[in-house]
Amino acid sequence: MNLSKALKGIPDLKVVQVAAKSLNIPAYLVGGMVRDLFLSPKNLAGKDLDILCVGSGIALAKKVAELLPDHPKVTVFKNFGTAMLNHRGYELEFVGARKESYRRDSRKPLVEDGTLSDDQKRRDFTVNAMAISLGEDDFGSLVDPFDGIKDVKRKILRTPLDPGITFSDDPLRMMRAIRFASQLSFDIEPETFEAISQNASRLEIVSKERITDELNKIILSPVPSYGFKLMLHAGLLNMVIPVLGDLLGVETINGKAHKDNFYHTLQVLDNIAKHTEDLWLRWAALLHDIAKPATKRFDPKVGWTFHGHEDKGARMVPKIFRELRLPLNEKMKYVQKLVRLHLRPLALVKDHVTDSAIRRLLYDSGDHLEDLMQLCRADITSKNNEKVKKYLRNFDKVEKRIQAVESHDKVRNFQPVITGEIIMETLGLAPGKVVGEIKEALKEAVLEGELKNDFEPAMEYMLSLAHSKGLTQATKKTRKH
C-alpha cells in the first residue's frame, strides 16, 4: 500500500507536518487509524487521528491550530501532557512520546519522556504499535518494529512485549484484548490468551467505570457473543458480570434437561445485534433471562420451570446497573421494562388470546412496543430451524393483530380522559384512596373494552362507580366539563 497516497486524503496531516518541522520535532500518526488503514482503507472518514511527537504534544497541537485557517480551539490536558482539537470532522489528539513503569498496586504508570521506540513498546498490541512518519523527507513511511502489519493480515492480537508483564502492569488491557477481538473479528494469539487467563484476578485493581466502558463496546460489536465467550474461557466473565456466568450450564433430572441459558442469552444478543445498534436494547437482550437461575424449579410432571423470572429479573436490573456504574436513569428503567415484559408478546402466539390482553400489552409497553417486539423475535431460538420459522410466522400474525387492535382502540400510551382532578371536583372528594380506586377502575374498563376513552361515556361510568360506592354527592355536583 502507498501510505503517502492514502494519507493525502487527510489534509490536516500536512499541516501537522509543517507544524512539526517548524518546532523541529519528529511527528507520527499512530493508533487505530494506522491499523484501520490496512484493514479498511475506504472506511476512514471521521476516524480519530492520534499524533505522536518526540517532544511536547501540547506545543505541537497549539502550532497546528495556529496554522489551520479557522484556528480551532485547543483543549489541553496538562496533567497527561496531551492536547486535542476538532477540525473538519476529525478529532486530533496530540501526545509526546513517553516510557512507562508500573507499581504492583496500580494500573496508573509512572511516566517520563521517551523516544518513538519507547512509546511503541508501551502499546497494548502489535497492531496498535505501528507508526507512520509525518516528516517532510519520509512522509508515509511505516515504522513497525513488532511486525504489526503481519498480525493485521493474519487477524491476530499479540502484545509487543511479554504478555504476562503487559497484562499485570495494566490489567485493563485484558478487556481491551477481548474488545478488539470482538470488534475486529480477530483471534487472540495463544500465549497472549494464556497470559490473560493467568492474570484475570488483576482486573480487581481496575475501576468499574473503565471495565464497563470496554464491556459496552463488546456489547456493541458485530457479533457480541464472541467477546462474552472469550471472557468466559479467559476467566474474566465472573470478574466483570458474575450474574451472567450463573446462567451457564445444563441440569438434568429424570432424563429432563433445560437449555443452557448462558448460550441461549448470547444467541438472543447476537440475533438482536443484526437489527439494532441501540446499546440499551442490547442490554435488555443480555439481561432478559438473568433471573432464571434464581427461579429454576423441577416439577416431575412438566419438567423445568422458571416461573416469574421476568419480574424477578426486572427487580435485579437496578442492582446490576449500580454495580457496573451504568446510568440509573431512564436507560435503566427502559431495560427493566423490557425485561419485565419480554414474555408477554410470546404468550399472544396462542390461539385464544383476547383483545383485552393485547390492549394491556399496548398500554404497558407504550413507546417501547417496537423494541419489545424486536426483543421477542430475537428470543425465538432453537436448534431446529423449521421450528423457529414456524414460530416466527405465528409471531407475524400476532403483530398484525396488535396493529389492528391499536388502530381500532387507540389505547397505546392512552391517558384516561377523566383525571384525578375531575373526579375530585365532580364528587367533592379530597385526594386519597377512593380517587385512586376510581381512576384505576376507569383505566381497567378501557383496557377490558367495556368503555371508550371519550369524555361523556367515561363521565357516566365514573358517576355510576361513585353511586355504587355510596358517594351521594355525585348527583348533587354540577358538571362543568
Buried (B, 14 or more C-beta within 10 A) or exposed (E): EEBEEBBEEBEBBBBBBBBBBEBEBBBBBBBBBBBBBBBEEEEBEEBEBBBBBBBBBBBBBBBBBEBBEEEBEBEBEEEEBBBBBEBEEBEBBBBBBBBBEBEEEEBEBEBEBBEBEBBBBBBBBBBBBBBBBBBEEEBBBBBBBBBBBEBBEBEBBBBBBEBBEBBBBBBBBBBBBBBBBBBBEBBBBEEBBBBBEBBBEBBEBBEBEBBBBBBBBBBBBEBBBBBBBBBBEBBBBBBBBEBBBBBBEEEEEEEEEBBBBBBBBBBBBBBBBEEBEBBBBBBBBBBBBBBBBBBBEBEEEEBBEBEEBBBBBBEBBBEBBEEBBBEEEEBBBBBBBBBBBBBBBBEBBEEEBEBBBBBBBBBBBEEBBEBBBBBBBBBBBBEEEEEEEEBEEBBEEBBEBBEEBBEEBEBBEBEBBBBBEBBBBBBEBEEEEBBEEBBEBBBEBBBEBEBBBEEEBBBEBBBEBBEEBEBEEBEEBEEEE
